Amino acid sequence: RMQNGGWAYAMVPALKKLYAKKEDQVDALHRNLEFFNTHPYVVSPILGVALAQGEQRAQGKDVSQDVKVGMMGPLAGVADPVFWFTARPLLGALGASLAMEGSILGPILFFVGWNFMRIGFMWKTQEVGYEKGEQISENMSGGLLQKATRTASIVGMFVMGALVQRYVQI
């Protein structure tokens, strides 16, 4: 079930607050142990939506988990080009160029920049997911994810081309 154990573990504190009875907590935990798999950095907005839906379910409203399931694939498809093929190579190239000149700032810049970016992204998107709840799917429609993926792919290819030209010699 891929990442369902980590997902359920992340939900446990909220489930303990939302449900007073142990039986209700167990039922909610079982619901959160279904299949889950996405890019690790985009779990945050999905988690925010799931927390908002969990509050609604605890209040007795009928809530579907279709939004959670529907967000896994599209967000993973956007995150790979943005994080692995654009942001990380950019920071890596900048850090490597400084390090090749003998500066200790190269690895520090890469480490601090990468972690600041990913942790900030995860923090902010979890808040957005929680605030928007099920309406987040309306914001994601209209080709926004496709545009983000295409833009990140183009920038990533440009960065890779520049890196090859600079560091590869024949």
C-alpha positions in Angstrom: 0.0 0.0 0.0 3.0 2.2 -0.6 3.0 5.2 1.7 -0.1 4.4 3.7 1.8 3.7 6.9 3.4 7.1 6.9 0.1 8.7 5.9 -1.8 7.1 8.8 1.0 8.0 11.2 0.7 11.6 10.2 -3.0 11.5 10.8 -2.9 9.9 14.3 -2.6 13.1 16.3 -5.6 14.7 14.5 -7.6 11.5 14.9 -7.0 11.5 18.6 -8.3 15.1 18.9 -11.2 14.6 16.6 -12.6 11.3 18.1 -13.1 10.8 21.8 -14.0 7.1 21.6 -11.3 4.6 20.9 -13.6 2.7 18.4 -14.1 5.8 16.4 -10.3 6.4 16.3 -9.7 2.9 15.1 -12.3 3.2 12.4 -10.8 6.5 11.2 -7.3 4.9 11.3 -8.5 2.1 9.1 -9.9 4.6 6.6 -6.5 6.2 6.4 -4.7 2.9 5.9 -6.0 2.6 2.3 -3.6 2.8 -0.6 -1.6 6.1 -0.8 1.3 7.1 -3.0 2.6 10.4 -4.2 5.7 12.6 -4.3 6.9 13.1 -0.8 6.8 16.9 -1.0 3.2 17.2 -2.2 1.8 15.1 0.6 1.3 18.3 2.5 -1.6 19.8 0.5 -3.3 16.4 0.4 -2.8 16.1 4.2 -4.3 19.5 4.7 -7.4 18.5 2.7 -7.7 15.2 4.6 -7.5 17.1 7.9 -10.3 19.4 6.9 -12.4 16.5 5.7 -11.6 14.6 8.9 -13.1 17.5 10.9 -16.2 17.4 8.8 -16.6 13.7 9.2 -16.1 13.9 13.0 -19.0 16.4 13.0 -21.2 13.8 11.3 -21.1 15.0 7.7 -20.8 12.5 4.9 -17.3 13.0 3.4 -15.8 11.1 0.5 -12.0 10.4 0.2 -12.2 10.9 -3.5 -10.3 14.3 -3.3 -7.4 12.6 -1.5 -7.3 9.8 -4.1 -7.7 12.2 -7.0 -4.9 14.5 -5.9 -2.2 11.8 -5.6 -1.3 11.3 -9.2 -1.6 14.8 -10.6 0.4 16.4 -7.9 3.1 13.8 -8.2 3.3 14.5 -11.9 3.9 18.2 -11.2 6.3 17.7 -8.3 8.9 15.6 -10.2 9.7 18.2 -12.8 9.5 21.1 -10.4 11.6 19.7 -7.6 13.9 17.0 -9.1 14.4 18.4 -12.6 14.4 22.1 -12.0 15.0 23.4 -8.5 17.5 20.8 -7.3 19.7 21.0 -10.4 19.6 24.8 -10.2 20.7 24.8 -6.6 23.2 22.0 -7.2 24.8 23.8 -10.1 25.1 27.0 -8.2 26.5 25.2 -5.1 28.9 23.2 -7.3 30.2 26.2 -9.1 31.0 27.9 -5.8 32.5 24.7 -4.4 34.7 24.3 -7.5 36.1 27.7 -6.9 37.1 26.6 -3.4 34.3 28.2 -1.5 32.6 26.4 1.4 29.5 28.4 0.7 28.7 26.1 -2.2 27.5 23.1 -0.2 26.1 25.3 2.5 24.1 27.3 -0.1 22.8 24.0 -1.6 21.8 22.5 1.8 20.2 25.6 3.2 18.5 26.7 0.0 17.1 23.2 -0.7 15.8 22.6 2.7 14.4 26.2 3.1 12.5 25.7 -0.2 11.1 22.3 0.4 10.1 22.8 4.0 8.6 26.2 3.2 6.6 24.7 0.3 5.4 21.8 2.5 4.4 24.1 5.3 2.5 26.6 3.2 0.7 24.0 1.0 -0.5 22.1 4.0 -2.1 25.3 5.2 -3.6 26.0 1.8 -5.0 22.4 1.6 -6.6 22.7 5.1 -8.1 26.2 4.3 -9.5 25.2 0.9 -10.6 21.7 1.8 -12.5 20.0 -0.9 -12.6 23.2 -3.0 -8.9 22.7 -3.7 -9.9 20.5 -6.7 -11.6 23.5 -8.3 -8.4 25.5 -8.0 -6.4 22.6 -9.6 -8.7 22.3 -12.6 -8.5 24.5 -15.6 -5.2 23.3 -16.8 -3.2 24.8 -13.9 -1.3 21.5 -13.2 -0.6 21.0 -16.9 0.8 24.5 -17.2 2.9 24.1 -14.1 4.3 20.8 -15.3 5.0 22.1 -18.8 6.8 25.2 -17.5 8.9 23.2 -15.0 9.8 20.7 -17.7 11.0 23.5 -20.1 13.0 25.2 -17.4 14.4 21.9 -16.3 15.5 21.1 -19.9 17.1 24.5 -20.2 19.0 24.1 -16.9 20.2 20.6 -18.0 21.4 22.0 -21.3 23.3 24.8 -19.6 24.9 22.4 -17.1 26.0 20.0 -19.9 27.5 22.9 -21.9 29.4 24.2 -18.8 30.6 21.0 -17.2 30.9 18.4 -19.9 34.0 18.5 -22.2 34.6 16.3 -25.1 
